Amino acid sequence: MNESAKFPLRIGAWRVDALAGEISRSGGEPVRLEARTLRLLLHLAARAGEVVSIDELLDRVWAGVIVTPDSVYQAVTSLRRQLGDDPKRPAYIATVPRLGYRMIAAVGPWTDDAAEPAETARQASAPAAPDPAKPARRWIALAAGIALIAILGMAWLFANRHPAGEAVAAHAAAPSIGVLPFLDLTEGMVQEEFADGITEELIGKLSKIPGLRVPAPTASFYLKGKQLAVADVGRQLGVVYVLDGSVRKSASTLRVAARLMRADDGYVLWSETYDRPADDLLMIQDDIATEVQKALTQALR
């Protein structure tokens, strides 16, 4: 498959429009991808079912740019979040330990099947015999429809006059950030408790920033393991920004990566990684949460 992808592709349940730089699902809003994230997705799709090494991704997706493998890890984590993929039970991108990544979702050209159900419906309705009761049913349905429209109109007028409508609008416009549970990307995924602790510490620290609304941990952990795109996360939590991240470990060093994204389009506004010796996990949680709080206070100004 050509990575330039002049025509829309189907990757799992997603429609990928490479020319527009967007992905979308049936009934959902389009999600814009950064150019490099899109190239990563297309390259994995072009090699669907095959293991793609970190070196190959660096060579093809980051061609001409000097970066470390950590950039690949962050990009894959971000892409999984956009796709709503769970690294523990992947439906799109599977990690092959010490080798690379594999696209496991079905990949092919996007086809619009909407015409087929419509044709089937027309064929099914064609031979129907006249029913003398139909006129009466039509009048009943018409009356019910008019009544429903009247009820909805009254509800709309009430909602627009009710003070709560203004309060809800003002509430949604306030600066807000949702913290998603950090992903445990350590070998064997043995640091989940530490990753959850980082998430709770961040929620506590960020909630102390004046004027910033932060959903409670119960709201964030309700989304743990759910396959949701960033835009869907933003709608469910009612926030403008989404913070996510991951935890990895190499020998005695823990690396925590954090990313701040706009919920409406998924663009990354800020990202950083923090390396700490894995000797006092509670101190690391507090230390990194404090560092992220300081950085986001500046980034959100």
ChimeraX commands (.cxc) that place a marker at each C-alpha (Angstrom):
marker #1 position 0.00,0.00,0.00 radius 0.5
marker #1 position 1.36,3.42,-0.95 radius 0.5
marker #1 position 1.96,5.59,2.10 radius 0.5
marker #1 position 0.96,8.68,0.17 radius 0.5
marker #1 position -2.59,7.21,0.26 radius 0.5
marker #1 position -4.41,9.40,-2.21 radius 0.5
marker #1 position -7.72,7.73,-1.34 radius 0.5
marker #1 position -9.30,7.20,2.09 radius 0.5
marker #1 position -8.27,4.05,3.92 radius 0.5
marker #1 position -10.10,1.85,6.38 radius 0.5
marker #1 position -7.98,0.95,9.40 radius 0.5
marker #1 position -10.13,-1.06,11.76 radius 0.5
marker #1 position -13.19,1.08,12.48 radius 0.5
marker #1 position -11.45,4.30,11.40 radius 0.5
marker #1 position -11.64,6.14,8.09 radius 0.5
marker #1 position -8.23,7.65,7.39 radius 0.5
marker #1 position -8.09,10.63,5.01 radius 0.5
marker #1 position -4.38,11.22,4.47 radius 0.5
marker #1 position -4.90,14.25,2.22 radius 0.5
marker #1 position -7.00,16.02,4.88 radius 0.5
marker #1 position -4.82,14.72,7.73 radius 0.5
marker #1 position -7.89,13.42,9.56 radius 0.5
marker #1 position -9.33,10.21,10.93 radius 0.5
marker #1 position -12.99,9.66,11.71 radius 0.5
marker #1 position -15.44,7.01,12.81 radius 0.5
marker #1 position -19.08,6.52,11.90 radius 0.5
marker #1 position -21.15,9.12,13.72 radius 0.5
marker #1 position -18.09,10.80,15.28 radius 0.5
marker #1 position -16.29,14.09,14.73 radius 0.5
marker #1 position -13.14,14.04,12.54 radius 0.5
marker #1 position -9.88,14.02,14.51 radius 0.5
marker #1 position -6.89,15.85,13.04 radius 0.5
marker #1 position -3.50,14.14,13.31 radius 0.5
marker #1 position -0.12,15.81,13.36 radius 0.5
marker #1 position 1.84,15.15,10.17 radius 0.5
marker #1 position 4.35,12.85,11.86 radius 0.5
marker #1 position 1.64,10.93,13.70 radius 0.5
marker #1 position -0.15,10.43,10.39 radius 0.5
marker #1 position 3.04,9.17,8.74 radius 0.5
marker #1 position 3.52,6.73,11.60 radius 0.5
marker #1 position -0.02,5.42,11.20 radius 0.5
marker #1 position 0.31,5.07,7.42 radius 0.5
marker #1 position 3.66,3.31,7.64 radius 0.5
marker #1 position 2.36,0.78,10.14 radius 0.5
marker #1 position -0.73,0.30,7.96 radius 0.5
marker #1 position 1.43,-0.23,4.88 radius 0.5
marker #1 position 3.12,-3.10,6.73 radius 0.5
marker #1 position -0.05,-4.44,8.36 radius 0.5
marker #1 position 0.51,-7.79,10.01 radius 0.5
marker #1 position 4.29,-7.39,9.96 radius 0.5
marker #1 position 6.66,-6.38,12.75 radius 0.5
marker #1 position 8.11,-2.91,12.11 radius 0.5
marker #1 position 11.31,-2.21,14.02 radius 0.5
marker #1 position 12.10,0.98,15.93 radius 0.5
marker #1 position 15.03,1.62,13.57 radius 0.5
marker #1 position 12.79,1.37,10.53 radius 0.5
marker #1 position 10.29,3.80,12.03 radius 0.5
marker #1 position 13.07,6.25,12.86 radius 0.5
marker #1 position 14.35,5.96,9.30 radius 0.5
marker #1 position 11.00,6.32,7.57 radius 0.5
marker #1 position 8.89,8.53,9.86 radius 0.5
marker #1 position 11.68,10.71,11.29 radius 0.5
marker #1 position 13.82,10.79,8.13 radius 0.5
marker #1 position 16.45,13.55,8.33 radius 0.5
marker #1 position 15.71,14.26,12.00 radius 0.5
marker #1 position 18.02,13.17,14.79 radius 0.5
marker #1 position 15.87,11.72,17.57 radius 0.5
marker #1 position 16.06,8.87,20.06 radius 0.5
marker #1 position 13.84,5.77,20.25 radius 0.5
marker #1 position 11.96,7.59,23.00 radius 0.5
marker #1 position 10.33,9.71,20.29 radius 0.5
marker #1 position 8.91,6.54,18.75 radius 0.5
marker #1 position 7.55,5.35,22.11 radius 0.5
marker #1 position 5.84,8.70,22.71 radius 0.5
marker #1 position 4.42,8.87,19.19 radius 0.5
marker #1 position 3.02,5.34,19.37 radius 0.5
marker #1 position 1.47,6.08,22.78 radius 0.5
marker #1 position -0.12,9.25,21.42 radius 0.5
marker #1 position -1.38,7.43,18.30 radius 0.5
marker #1 position -2.90,4.68,20.41 radius 0.5
marker #1 position -4.70,7.30,22.43 radius 0.5
marker #1 position -6.06,8.92,19.27 radius 0.5
marker #1 position -7.28,5.56,18.00 radius 0.5
marker #1 position -8.74,4.59,21.37 radius 0.5
marker #1 position -6.44,1.56,21.51 radius 0.5
marker #1 position -5.57,-0.28,24.72 radius 0.5
marker #1 position -1.92,-1.44,24.79 radius 0.5
marker #1 position -2.83,-4.30,27.12 radius 0.5
marker #1 position -5.59,-5.55,24.79 radius 0.5
marker #1 position -4.66,-3.95,21.48 radius 0.5
marker #1 position -7.03,-3.85,18.55 radius 0.5
marker #1 position -4.77,-1.68,16.36 radius 0.5
marker #1 position -1.09,-1.53,17.37 radius 0.5
marker #1 position 0.54,-4.43,19.18 radius 0.5
marker #1 position 3.92,-4.14,20.90 radius 0.5
marker #1 position 6.36,-6.91,20.02 radius 0.5
marker #1 position 8.87,-6.85,22.92 radius 0.5
marker #1 position 12.43,-5.96,21.89 radius 0.5
marker #1 position 11.44,-6.00,18.21 radius 0.5
marker #1 position 8.99,-3.19,17.45 radius 0.5
marker #1 position 5.31,-2.76,16.63 radius 0.5
marker #1 position 2.75,-4.50,14.45 radius 0.5
marker #1 position -0.50,-3.18,12.98 radius 0.5
marker #1 position -3.05,-5.88,13.77 radius 0.5
marker #1 position -6.22,-4.09,12.61 radius 0.5
marker #1 position -7.69,-4.83,9.20 radius 0.5
marker #1 position -6.42,-2.37,6.57 radius 0.5
marker #1 position -7.91,-1.68,3.14 radius 0.5
marker #1 position -9.53,0.93,0.93 radius 0.5
marker #1 position -12.50,2.76,2.39 radius 0.5
marker #1 position -15.76,1.83,0.65 radius 0.5
marker #1 position -19.09,3.51,1.16 radius 0.5
marker #1 position -21.69,0.79,1.72 radius 0.5
marker #1 position -24.55,3.20,2.38 radius 0.5
marker #1 position -26.14,2.64,-1.02 radius 0.5
marker #1 position -26.63,-1.11,-0.50 radius 0.5
marker #1 position -28.97,-0.89,2.52 radius 0.5
marker #1 position -30.98,1.81,0.76 radius 0.5
marker #1 position -31.40,-0.40,-2.33 radius 0.5
marker #1 position -32.38,-3.35,-0.14 radius 0.5
marker #1 position -34.99,-1.22,1.59 radius 0.5
marker #1 position -36.47,-0.09,-1.75 radius 0.5
marker #1 position -36.67,-3.66,-3.02 radius 0.5
marker #1 position -38.32,-4.84,0.16 radius 0.5
marker #1 position -40.96,-2.11,0.00 radius 0.5
marker #1 position -41.72,-2.37,-3.73 radius 0.5
marker #1 position -44.13,-5.38,-3.79 radius 0.5
marker #1 position -46.19,-4.28,-0.77 radius 0.5
marker #1 position -49.95,-4.45,-1.40 radius 0.5
marker #1 position -52.21,-1.44,-0.66 radius 0.5
marker #1 position -53.30,-1.33,2.98 radius 0.5
marker #1 position -56.63,0.46,3.66 radius 0.5
marker #1 position -55.53,1.21,7.23 radius 0.5
marker #1 position -52.46,3.14,6.11 radius 0.5
marker #1 position -54.17,6.57,5.67 radius 0.5
marker #1 position -55.47,6.45,9.25 radius 0.5
marker #1 position -52.06,5.43,10.57 radius 0.5
marker #1 position -50.44,8.25,8.62 radius 0.5
marker #1 position -52.77,10.80,10.20 radius 0.5
marker #1 position -52.05,9.40,13.68 radius 0.5
marker #1 position -48.31,9.52,13.01 radius 0.5
marker #1 position -48.59,13.08,11.68 radius 0.5
marker #1 position -50.50,14.21,14.78 radius 0.5
marker #1 position -47.94,12.54,17.05 radius 0.5
marker #1 position -45.12,14.21,15.14 radius 0.5
marker #1 position -46.72,17.65,15.51 radius 0.5
marker #1 position -47.20,17.08,19.23 radius 0.5
marker #1 position -43.59,15.99,19.62 radius 0.5
marker #1 position -42.34,19.09,17.77 radius 0.5
marker #1 position -44.46,21.30,20.06 radius 0.5
marker #1 position -43.08,19.61,23.18 radius 0.5
marker #1 position -39.49,19.93,21.97 radius 0.5
marker #1 position -40.08,23.59,21.10 radius 0.5
marker #1 position -41.38,24.33,24.58 radius 0.5
marker #1 position -38.43,22.51,26.12 radius 0.5
marker #1 position -36.01,24.53,24.00 radius 0.5
marker #1 position -37.63,27.82,25.04 radius 0.5
marker #1 position -37.54,26.78,28.68 radius 0.5
marker #1 position -33.89,25.78,28.51 radius 0.5
marker #1 position -32.89,29.05,26.86 radius 0.5
marker #1 position -34.75,31.13,29.46 radius 0.5
marker #1 position -33.60,29.06,32.42 radius 0.5
marker #1 position -30.59,30.51,34.30 radius 0.5
marker #1 position -28.98,27.06,34.38 radius 0.5
marker #1 position -28.39,27.29,30.63 radius 0.5
marker #1 position -26.10,30.26,31.12 radius 0.5
marker #1 position -24.34,28.53,34.02 radius 0.5
marker #1 position -23.63,25.43,31.92 radius 0.5
marker #1 position -22.23,27.52,29.06 radius 0.5
marker #1 position -19.98,29.48,31.42 radius 0.5
marker #1 position -18.88,26.23,33.08 radius 0.5
marker #1 position -17.85,24.68,29.73 radius 0.5
marker #1 position -15.91,27.82,28.73 radius 0.5
marker #1 position -13.74,27.80,31.87 radius 0.5
marker #1 position -10.14,26.49,31.52 radius 0.5
marker #1 position -10.23,22.77,32.24 radius 0.5
marker #1 position -7.96,19.75,31.95 radius 0.5
marker #1 position -8.63,16.04,32.28 radius 0.5
marker #1 position -5.83,13.70,33.38 radius 0.5
marker #1 position -6.04,10.26,31.82 radius 0.5
marker #1 position -4.59,7.30,33.73 radius 0.5
marker #1 position -0.92,7.01,32.78 radius 0.5
marker #1 position -0.02,3.90,30.79 radius 0.5
marker #1 position 2.30,1.26,32.20 radius 0.5
marker #1 position 4.67,0.47,29.33 radius 0.5
marker #1 position 7.25,-1.36,31.43 radius 0.5
marker #1 position 8.20,-4.88,30.42 radius 0.5
marker #1 position 5.61,-7.19,31.94 radius 0.5
marker #1 position 3.55,-4.12,32.88 radius 0.5
marker #1 position 4.55,-4.36,36.54 radius 0.5
marker #1 position 4.37,-0.64,37.38 radius 0.5
marker #1 position 0.61,-0.10,37.04 radius 0.5
marker #1 position 0.27,0.91,40.69 radius 0.5
marker #1 position 3.03,3.49,40.27 radius 0.5
marker #1 position 1.39,4.82,37.05 radius 0.5
marker #1 position -1.95,5.17,38.85 radius 0.5
marker #1 position -0.19,6.99,41.68 radius 0.5
marker #1 position 1.34,9.48,39.23 radius 0.5
marker #1 position -2.14,10.11,37.82 radius 0.5
marker #1 position -3.63,10.83,41.26 radius 0.5
marker #1 position -0.73,13.09,42.23 radius 0.5
marker #1 position -1.13,15.09,39.02 radius 0.5
marker #1 position -4.86,15.55,39.55 radius 0.5
marker #1 position -4.19,16.79,43.08 radius 0.5
marker #1 position -1.43,19.19,41.99 radius 0.5
marker #1 position -3.28,20.58,38.98 radius 0.5
marker #1 position -6.47,21.15,40.98 radius 0.5
marker #1 position -4.50,23.70,43.03 radius 0.5
marker #1 position -3.89,25.94,40.01 radius 0.5
marker #1 position -6.28,28.91,40.44 radius 0.5
marker #1 position -9.08,29.01,37.87 radius 0.5
marker #1 position -8.34,25.55,36.44 radius 0.5
marker #1 position -11.07,22.90,36.59 radius 0.5
marker #1 position -9.84,19.32,36.94 radius 0.5
marker #1 position -12.21,16.32,37.02 radius 0.5
marker #1 position -11.87,14.10,40.07 radius 0.5
marker #1 position -9.83,10.86,40.00 radius 0.5
marker #1 position -13.03,8.79,39.89 radius 0.5
marker #1 position -13.98,10.43,36.59 radius 0.5
marker #1 position -10.52,9.87,35.12 radius 0.5
marker #1 position -10.15,6.26,36.25 radius 0.5
marker #1 position -13.62,5.48,34.90 radius 0.5
marker #1 position -12.02,5.85,31.44 radius 0.5
marker #1 position -9.10,3.54,32.24 radius 0.5
marker #1 position -8.81,0.83,29.62 radius 0.5
marker #1 position -11.60,2.29,27.47 radius 0.5
marker #1 position -10.89,2.70,23.77 radius 0.5
marker #1 position -11.70,6.38,23.26 radius 0.5
marker #1 position -10.28,9.03,20.97 radius 0.5
marker #1 position -9.03,12.26,22.56 radius 0.5
marker #1 position -12.06,14.19,21.31 radius 0.5
marker #1 position -14.39,11.65,22.94 radius 0.5
marker #1 position -12.42,11.88,26.20 radius 0.5
marker #1 position -12.78,15.66,26.12 radius 0.5
marker #1 position -16.54,15.40,25.65 radius 0.5
marker #1 position -16.99,12.80,28.39 radius 0.5
marker #1 position -14.93,14.74,30.93 radius 0.5
marker #1 position -16.16,18.14,29.73 radius 0.5
marker #1 position -12.65,19.56,29.41 radius 0.5
marker #1 position -10.69,21.72,26.97 radius 0.5
marker #1 position -7.34,19.97,27.46 radius 0.5
marker #1 position -6.31,16.36,28.03 radius 0.5
marker #1 position -3.11,15.26,29.76 radius 0.5
marker #1 position -1.87,11.72,29.28 radius 0.5
marker #1 position 1.42,9.93,29.72 radius 0.5
marker #1 position 3.30,6.72,30.24 radius 0.5
marker #1 position 5.78,4.99,32.52 radius 0.5
marker #1 position 8.75,2.93,31.32 radius 0.5
marker #1 position 11.68,1.36,33.13 radius 0.5
marker #1 position 15.23,0.56,32.06 radius 0.5
marker #1 position 17.43,-1.19,34.63 radius 0.5
marker #1 position 17.08,1.01,37.75 radius 0.5
marker #1 position 15.76,4.10,35.96 radius 0.5
marker #1 position 12.11,5.07,35.62 radius 0.5
marker #1 position 11.07,7.31,32.75 radius 0.5
marker #1 position 7.77,9.18,32.93 radius 0.5
marker #1 position 6.51,10.89,29.77 radius 0.5
marker #1 position 3.67,13.44,29.84 radius 0.5
marker #1 position 1.79,15.15,27.00 radius 0.5
marker #1 position -0.76,17.97,26.96 radius 0.5
marker #1 position -3.26,17.93,24.08 radius 0.5
marker #1 position -6.19,20.02,22.92 radius 0.5
marker #1 position -9.29,17.89,23.30 radius 0.5
marker #1 position -11.01,19.19,20.16 radius 0.5
marker #1 position -8.33,18.28,17.61 radius 0.5
marker #1 position -5.79,16.18,19.53 radius 0.5
marker #1 position -2.84,18.48,18.77 radius 0.5
marker #1 position 0.02,18.19,21.26 radius 0.5
marker #1 position 0.73,21.53,22.96 radius 0.5
marker #1 position 3.47,20.39,25.32 radius 0.5
marker #1 position 5.40,17.22,26.13 radius 0.5
marker #1 position 8.26,16.28,28.41 radius 0.5
marker #1 position 10.03,13.23,29.81 radius 0.5
marker #1 position 11.42,12.79,33.31 radius 0.5
marker #1 position 14.07,10.23,34.30 radius 0.5
marker #1 position 14.47,9.26,37.95 radius 0.5
marker #1 position 16.29,6.45,39.77 radius 0.5
marker #1 position 13.73,3.88,40.92 radius 0.5
marker #1 position 14.62,3.92,44.60 radius 0.5
marker #1 position 11.80,5.90,46.29 radius 0.5
marker #1 position 8.62,5.60,44.21 radius 0.5
marker #1 position 6.51,7.90,46.38 radius 0.5
marker #1 position 9.10,10.66,46.16 radius 0.5
marker #1 position 9.30,10.21,42.39 radius 0.5
marker #1 position 5.51,10.55,42.09 radius 0.5
marker #1 position 5.48,13.79,44.08 radius 0.5
marker #1 position 8.59,15.16,42.34 radius 0.5
marker #1 position 7.37,14.56,38.80 radius 0.5
marker #1 position 3.83,15.75,39.57 radius 0.5
marker #1 position 5.28,19.01,40.90 radius 0.5
marker #1 position 7.46,19.44,37.79 radius 0.5
marker #1 position 4.48,18.83,35.47 radius 0.5
marker #1 position 2.34,21.26,37.47 radius 0.5
marker #1 position 4.94,24.01,37.06 radius 0.5
marker #1 position 5.31,23.33,33.33 radius 0.5
marker #1 position 1.57,23.29,32.66 radius 0.5
marker #1 position 1.04,26.47,34.65 radius 0.5
marker #1 position 3.30,28.16,32.08 radius 0.5
marker #1 position 1.93,26.28,29.06 radius 0.5
marker #1 position -1.70,27.18,29.80 radius 0.5
marker #1 position -1.06,30.91,30.19 radius 0.5
marker link #1:1,2 radius 0.2
marker link #1:2,3 radius 0.2
marker link #1:3,4 radius 0.2
marker link #1:4,5 radius 0.2
marker link #1:5,6 radius 0.2
marker link #1:6,7 radius 0.2
marker link #1:7,8 radius 0.2
marker link #1:8,9 radius 0.2
marker link #1:9,10 radius 0.2
marker link #1:10,11 radius 0.2
marker link #1:11,12 radius 0.2
marker link #1:12,13 radius 0.2
marker link #1:13,14 radius 0.2
marker link #1:14,15 radius 0.2
marker link #1:15,16 radius 0.2
marker link #1:16,17 radius 0.2
marker link #1:17,18 radius 0.2
marker link #1:18,19 radius 0.2
marker link #1:19,20 radius 0.2
marker link #1:20,21 radius 0.2
marker link #1:21,22 radius 0.2
marker link #1:22,23 radius 0.2
marker link #1:23,24 radius 0.2
marker link #1:24,25 radius 0.2
marker link #1:25,26 radius 0.2
marker link #1:26,27 radius 0.2
marker link #1:27,28 radius 0.2
marker link #1:28,29 radius 0.2
marker link #1:29,30 radius 0.2
marker link #1:30,31 radius 0.2
marker link #1:31,32 radius 0.2
marker link #1:32,33 radius 0.2
marker link #1:33,34 radius 0.2
marker link #1:34,35 radius 0.2
marker link #1:35,36 radius 0.2
marker link #1:36,37 radius 0.2
marker link #1:37,38 radius 0.2
marker link #1:38,39 radius 0.2
marker link #1:39,40 radius 0.2
marker link #1:40,41 radius 0.2
marker link #1:41,42 radius 0.2
marker link #1:42,43 radius 0.2
marker link #1:43,44 radius 0.2
marker link #1:44,45 radius 0.2
marker link #1:45,46 radius 0.2
marker link #1:46,47 radius 0.2
marker link #1:47,48 radius 0.2
marker link #1:48,49 radius 0.2
marker link #1:49,50 radius 0.2
marker link #1:50,51 radius 0.2
marker link #1:51,52 radius 0.2
marker link #1:52,53 radius 0.2
marker link #1:53,54 radius 0.2
marker link #1:54,55 radius 0.2
marker link #1:55,56 radius 0.2
marker link #1:56,57 radius 0.2
marker link #1:57,58 radius 0.2
marker link #1:58,59 radius 0.2
marker link #1:59,60 radius 0.2
marker link #1:60,61 radius 0.2
marker link #1:61,62 radius 0.2
marker link #1:62,63 radius 0.2
marker link #1:63,64 radius 0.2
marker link #1:64,65 radius 0.2
marker link #1:65,66 radius 0.2
marker link #1:66,67 radius 0.2
marker link #1:67,68 radius 0.2
marker link #1:68,69 radius 0.2
marker link #1:69,70 radius 0.2
marker link #1:70,71 radius 0.2
marker link #1:71,72 radius 0.2
marker link #1:72,73 radius 0.2
marker link #1:73,74 radius 0.2
marker link #1:74,75 radius 0.2
marker link #1:75,76 radius 0.2
marker link #1:76,77 radius 0.2
marker link #1:77,78 radius 0.2
marker link #1:78,79 radius 0.2
marker link #1:79,80 radius 0.2
marker link #1:80,81 radius 0.2
marker link #1:81,82 radius 0.2
marker link #1:82,83 radius 0.2
marker link #1:83,84 radius 0.2
marker link #1:84,85 radius 0.2
marker link #1:85,86 radius 0.2
marker link #1:86,87 radius 0.2
marker link #1:87,88 radius 0.2
marker link #1:88,89 radius 0.2
marker link #1:89,90 radius 0.2
marker link #1:90,91 radius 0.2
marker link #1:91,92 radius 0.2
marker link #1:92,93 radius 0.2
marker link #1:93,94 radius 0.2
marker link #1:94,95 radius 0.2
marker link #1:95,96 radius 0.2
marker link #1:96,97 radius 0.2
marker link #1:97,98 radius 0.2
marker link #1:98,99 radius 0.2
marker link #1:99,100 radius 0.2
marker link #1:100,101 radius 0.2
marker link #1:101,102 radius 0.2
marker link #1:102,103 radius 0.2
marker link #1:103,104 radius 0.2
marker link #1:104,105 radius 0.2
marker link #1:105,106 radius 0.2
marker link #1:106,107 radius 0.2
marker link #1:107,108 radius 0.2
marker link #1:108,109 radius 0.2
marker link #1:109,110 radius 0.2
marker link #1:110,111 radius 0.2
marker link #1:111,112 radius 0.2
marker link #1:112,113 radius 0.2
marker link #1:113,114 radius 0.2
marker link #1:114,115 radius 0.2
marker link #1:115,116 radius 0.2
marker link #1:116,117 radius 0.2
marker link #1:117,118 radius 0.2
marker link #1:118,119 radius 0.2
marker link #1:119,120 radius 0.2
marker link #1:120,121 radius 0.2
marker link #1:121,122 radius 0.2
marker link #1:122,123 radius 0.2
marker link #1:123,124 radius 0.2
marker link #1:124,125 radius 0.2
marker link #1:125,126 radius 0.2
marker link #1:126,127 radius 0.2
marker link #1:127,128 radius 0.2
marker link #1:128,129 radius 0.2
marker link #1:129,130 radius 0.2
marker link #1:130,131 radius 0.2
marker link #1:131,132 radius 0.2
marker link #1:132,133 radius 0.2
marker link #1:133,134 radius 0.2
marker link #1:134,135 radius 0.2
marker link #1:135,136 radius 0.2
marker link #1:136,137 radius 0.2
marker link #1:137,138 radius 0.2
marker link #1:138,139 radius 0.2
marker link #1:139,140 radius 0.2
marker link #1:140,141 radius 0.2
marker link #1:141,142 radius 0.2
marker link #1:142,143 radius 0.2
marker link #1:143,144 radius 0.2
marker link #1:144,145 radius 0.2
marker link #1:145,146 radius 0.2
marker link #1:146,147 radius 0.2
marker link #1:147,148 radius 0.2
marker link #1:148,149 radius 0.2
marker link #1:149,150 radius 0.2
marker link #1:150,151 radius 0.2
marker link #1:151,152 radius 0.2
marker link #1:152,153 radius 0.2
marker link #1:153,154 radius 0.2
marker link #1:154,155 radius 0.2
marker link #1:155,156 radius 0.2
marker link #1:156,157 radius 0.2
marker link #1:157,158 radius 0.2
marker link #1:158,159 radius 0.2
marker link #1:159,160 radius 0.2
marker link #1:160,161 radius 0.2
marker link #1:161,162 radius 0.2
marker link #1:162,163 radius 0.2
marker link #1:163,164 radius 0.2
marker link #1:164,165 radius 0.2
marker link #1:165,166 radius 0.2
marker link #1:166,167 radius 0.2
marker link #1:167,168 radius 0.2
marker link #1:168,169 radius 0.2
marker link #1:169,170 radius 0.2
marker link #1:170,171 radius 0.2
marker link #1:171,172 radius 0.2
marker link #1:172,173 radius 0.2
marker link #1:173,174 radius 0.2
marker link #1:174,175 radius 0.2
marker link #1:175,176 radius 0.2
marker link #1:176,177 radius 0.2
marker link #1:177,178 radius 0.2
marker link #1:178,179 radius 0.2
marker link #1:179,180 radius 0.2
marker link #1:180,181 radius 0.2
marker link #1:181,182 radius 0.2
marker link #1:182,183 radius 0.2
marker link #1:183,184 radius 0.2
marker link #1:184,185 radius 0.2
marker link #1:185,186 radius 0.2
marker link #1:186,187 radius 0.2
marker link #1:187,188 radius 0.2
marker link #1:188,189 radius 0.2
marker link #1:189,190 radius 0.2
marker link #1:190,191 radius 0.2
marker link #1:191,192 radius 0.2
marker link #1:192,193 radius 0.2
marker link #1:193,194 radius 0.2
marker link #1:194,195 radius 0.2
marker link #1:195,196 radius 0.2
marker link #1:196,197 radius 0.2
marker link #1:197,198 radius 0.2
marker link #1:198,199 radius 0.2
marker link #1:199,200 radius 0.2
marker link #1:200,201 radius 0.2
marker link #1:201,202 radius 0.2
marker link #1:202,203 radius 0.2
marker link #1:203,204 radius 0.2
marker link #1:204,205 radius 0.2
marker link #1:205,206 radius 0.2
marker link #1:206,207 radius 0.2
marker link #1:207,208 radius 0.2
marker link #1:208,209 radius 0.2
marker link #1:209,210 radius 0.2
marker link #1:210,211 radius 0.2
marker link #1:211,212 radius 0.2
marker link #1:212,213 radius 0.2
marker link #1:213,214 radius 0.2
marker link #1:214,215 radius 0.2
marker link #1:215,216 radius 0.2
marker link #1:216,217 radius 0.2
marker link #1:217,218 radius 0.2
marker link #1:218,219 radius 0.2
marker link #1:219,220 radius 0.2
marker link #1:220,221 radius 0.2
marker link #1:221,222 radius 0.2
marker link #1:222,223 radius 0.2
marker link #1:223,224 radius 0.2
marker link #1:224,225 radius 0.2
marker link #1:225,226 radius 0.2
marker link #1:226,227 radius 0.2
marker link #1:227,228 radius 0.2
marker link #1:228,229 radius 0.2
marker link #1:229,230 radius 0.2
marker link #1:230,231 radius 0.2
marker link #1:231,232 radius 0.2
marker link #1:232,233 radius 0.2
marker link #1:233,234 radius 0.2
marker link #1:234,235 radius 0.2
marker link #1:235,236 radius 0.2
marker link #1:236,237 radius 0.2
marker link #1:237,238 radius 0.2
marker link #1:238,239 radius 0.2
marker link #1:239,240 radius 0.2
marker link #1:240,241 radius 0.2
marker link #1:241,242 radius 0.2
marker link #1:242,243 radius 0.2
marker link #1:243,244 radius 0.2
marker link #1:244,245 radius 0.2
marker link #1:245,246 radius 0.2
marker link #1:246,247 radius 0.2
marker link #1:247,248 radius 0.2
marker link #1:248,249 radius 0.2
marker link #1:249,250 radius 0.2
marker link #1:250,251 radius 0.2
marker link #1:251,252 radius 0.2
marker link #1:252,253 radius 0.2
marker link #1:253,254 radius 0.2
marker link #1:254,255 radius 0.2
marker link #1:255,256 radius 0.2
marker link #1:256,257 radius 0.2
marker link #1:257,258 radius 0.2
marker link #1:258,259 radius 0.2
marker link #1:259,260 radius 0.2
marker link #1:260,261 radius 0.2
marker link #1:261,262 radius 0.2
marker link #1:262,263 radius 0.2
marker link #1:263,264 radius 0.2
marker link #1:264,265 radius 0.2
marker link #1:265,266 radius 0.2
marker link #1:266,267 radius 0.2
marker link #1:267,268 radius 0.2
marker link #1:268,269 radius 0.2
marker link #1:269,270 radius 0.2
marker link #1:270,271 radius 0.2
marker link #1:271,272 radius 0.2
marker link #1:272,273 radius 0.2
marker link #1:273,274 radius 0.2
marker link #1:274,275 radius 0.2
marker link #1:275,276 radius 0.2
marker link #1:276,277 radius 0.2
marker link #1:277,278 radius 0.2
marker link #1:278,279 radius 0.2
marker link #1:279,280 radius 0.2
marker link #1:280,281 radius 0.2
marker link #1:281,282 radius 0.2
marker link #1:282,283 radius 0.2
marker link #1:283,284 radius 0.2
marker link #1:284,285 radius 0.2
marker link #1:285,286 radius 0.2
marker link #1:286,287 radius 0.2
marker link #1:287,288 radius 0.2
marker link #1:288,289 radius 0.2
marker link #1:289,290 radius 0.2
marker link #1:290,291 radius 0.2
marker link #1:291,292 radius 0.2
marker link #1:292,293 radius 0.2
marker link #1:293,294 radius 0.2
marker link #1:294,295 radius 0.2
marker link #1:295,296 radius 0.2
marker link #1:296,297 radius 0.2
marker link #1:297,298 radius 0.2
marker link #1:298,299 radius 0.2
marker link #1:299,300 radius 0.2
marker link #1:300,301 radius 0.2
view
